[in-house]
Amino acid sequence: MRITHFNNPRLAQAFVDYMATRGVTLRIESGETYTLLLDDEAKAELVENELQQFVRDPTHPRYLAASWESGNTSSGLRYQHSSILANIRERAGPLTMTVMIACVAIYILMQLVGDRTVMSWLAWPADEGQYFQLWRWFSHALLHFSLLHIVFNVMWWWYLGGAVEKRLGSGKLVVITLISALLSGWMQAKYSGVWFGGLSGVVYALMGYAWLRGERDPDSGIFLERGLMAFAILWLVIGYFGAFGLAIANAAHVTGLLVGLAMALVDTRQVRK
């Protein structure tokens, strides 16, 4: 019995692997598309119901877990090679990509004209005369001062911000980004003055949000592994002790983390564990 077909072999295999955990065997017939066949028609209703859920959210972690549990490498499927850019764009929504491009462009500009010059345009407001330059309350997050700094922040932004945007929408990522950039910037300015920058306050907000959202609402598909969260906390401690001689925006990190945890708590207050 023909069930459905997919253009993407990975999606076809993910559904086959998941149904295997439900005790249903499906076969894949490869051609221009990947057709799923069912031998036992008595299980057709179960397969159709599961397929409807799968189509709504094919990247849900339960399907990945099923592939790890029941998948194998002898399915005969052949995957097309994809570029690094295509892999990046697959996870990142339009806002995620826009912020990544902006960070890279501003970093290149800083190398060309100097850090101080660009900071004079985009850094946190230094006095009352700059308070109405509204972009300054947020644009400090786009400033980065070393290759390690920008790579670290942009990778985490892509990994967490992309997941939030893909699953919860661009609006949710906008809210998290603006609130965490504003509050973490405000706290860092109180702590060290206005000459700072970086996306790490927002990144820590996303870490806190993803971790607590995953703990309280696993069905959301947003999560951060506990080991990675432990790494984030360890990095906070390292920052406060000034290890490695790095200038770390500790106040921004802590504030961002607390903002993310608070937003996740609000968003999951109606969710039953």
N, C-alpha and C positions, 0 to 999 in steps of 0.2 A: 504494500500500500504506500503510495507516494504521499509524504507528509508536507514537505515544503522544499524550497531550494534557497541557497545563499550564494551571493557573489564572492563572499569572503570565506576562504577555507577555515580560518581560525574560528569564526563564528559557528560554522557548521560543526567543527570538531568539539567546540565548547559545549554545544547543546547535546551532542552525542555522549560526551563524557558525563554530563550532568544526569542525563536520563539513565545511564548505566548505574549511577548511584541509587536510582529509584527502581532498579530491577527491570528496566526496559532496554532491549537491545535494538539499536538503530544502525543501519548501514548507510555509507556515503557512496554515491555513484558520481564519479567525476566526469565532467565534460566542459562545456562552456560555463556552466554553473555547477554547484555542488548540491546534488539532490539527496534528500534524506528519505530512506525507505524503511518501512516497518513491516516485519513479517507476521507479527501477532496482532491481528486486527481487533482483538478483544481489548487491547490496551490503547486503542486509538483516542478515546475520550480523554484519558489521562495525559497522553502526549499533547493533544491539542490545547488543553488547559495550561500545561507547563510552557508550551510554545508561546502562548499569548503573554505570559509573564516575562519570558526570555526576551521577546522582541521589544518590550517596553524598556528593559534595562539589561542589555546583553553583557555589560561590563561589571555587573554586580560581583562582589568578591566570592559569592557562593559558587559561581560558575568556574572561576579560577581555581578555587579549592577542589572542585570536582575533577578538574583536569589533572591536578596533582595527585588526587586519590585514585582515579580509575583510568587516566589516560595512558597512552603508550606511543611509541615512536614508529609503529609498523602500520599506520593507517593508510599509507600510500599517497597521502596528500603531498603536494609540492607547493611551496610558498614562493610568491614573487619577492624578489629583493626590493627593499625600499630604502630611500635615502635617509640620512640623519635628520634633515629638515622635515621630511614627511613624518617621521616618528615624533619629532617635537610638536608639530602642528596637530597630530592626532590627539594628544593629551591637552593641548592648550587651546582655550577659547580666544575670541578676539581681544578681550581686555588683557588676558595673560600675555598674549603676543605683543600687544601695544606697549605694555609696561616693560617687557624685556627689551624691545627695540629701543625704547626711549632711554633705558639705563645704559645700553651699549653706546648709543649715539652720544649721550652726554659724557660718558667716560672717554670716548675718543676726543671729544671737544676739549675736555680738561687736559688731555695730553698735548693738544695743539696750542691752546692759549693760556694754560695754567690753571691750577686748582682755585686760586684766590679770585681770579677773574670770573670764573663760572659761579663760584659761591656767592660773589657779590650780586649775581642775578637771581640765584635760586635758593640761597640758604634761608634758614629760619629768620623771621623779622628781627632786626637788631635794635630798632627803636620805633617810636610812635609814627615816624614818618613812613615806615614800611608796613604798618599794620594793615593798611588798605590794599596792599599788593597781595591779594588773597591767595595767589598761587604759592606764595612762600610758606604757607602753613602746611603744605603737602609736598612741594617739589623737593624739599630736602631729602626725601626718601629716594630720589633718583640719583643722588650724588654718591660716587664711589671713588676711593683713593688708591686702590692697588688692584692688580689683576686677581689676587686671591680674594680680596674683598668682594669684587663684583661677581666672580665665578661662584663663590659660596652662596651669595644672596640670590642670584638669578636662578641657580639650580633649585634651591629650596622653593623659591617663588613659583617656578614652573611645576615642580612636583606637587605642591600643596595647593597653590592658587589655581592651577589648571584643573585639579580634581574638583575643587569647590565650584568653579565656574561651569564645568561640564555637568555636574550632578545637580547643583542648586541654582544655577543661572548666574548671569553676569551681574544682576542686581545685588545678589548676596555678596559677591566678591567686592563690588564697589563699596558697599556699606562697611565691610570688615576693613578694607584698605584705607578708606578715608578716616574712619574713627580711630584706627590704630596709629595711622601716620600722624594725626593731629595730637592725640594724647601722648604718644611716646615722644614726639618732638617737643611738646610742651614740657614734659618732665625732664628730658635731656637738656633742654635750654636752661632750666632751673638748676640743674646739677653741674653743668660744665660750660655754660655759655652757648652762643649761637653757632660756633664754628664746628659743626658736625654734619654728618650725612650718612645715608645708607638705607637700604630696604629692610634691614634686620629687625627693626621694631615691628614692621608689618609681618615679616616672616615668623617672628615669635608669636604674634597674634594668631597666625594661621596654624602654627604648631599646637598652641593651646586649644584652639577651636576644633581642629581635626581630631586631636586625641580625645577630648572630652565628648565631642559629638559621637565618636565611634564607640566610646564606653557606654554612653547612655542611650544611643539610638543606632544600633548596628545596621538596621535596615536602610539607613540613609545612604550607605555606601561611602561615607566620609570617615576616614580613620587615619590614625598614625600609630604605628607599632610602638609598643611600650618601650622596647629597646631604644628606638630613635628618640622617644620623649626623654628617656633617661640621659641620652647623649646631650640633648638640649639643655637639661638642667645642669649637667656636668660642665657644659661650656659656660653657663652663667657663673658657676662657682669659679672656674678658671679666670673668667674676666674680672671678677672682684679681687682676686689675688694678684692680678697683673702678670700672670704667667706668660712666657714667650716674648715679653716685651711689646705686646700689641696694645694699641690704643682702642679699647672696646667700649662701645656706648652701653654701659651696664644699665643705666636708668631707662633707656629706650627699650632694652631687651625685657627687663622685668615688667615695665608698664605694658608693652605689647602682649606679653604672655598673659598677664592678668586680664587685659581687655578681651583676648580670645577666649579665655576660660569663662568670663562673664557672659559673653555673647552666646557661647555654646550652651551654657546653663539656661539662659532665657529661651533659646530656640528649642530646648528639649524639656521644658518644664511640664509639658502635657504628655510626654512619652512615658509609657510604662515599661520598665526594664523587663 
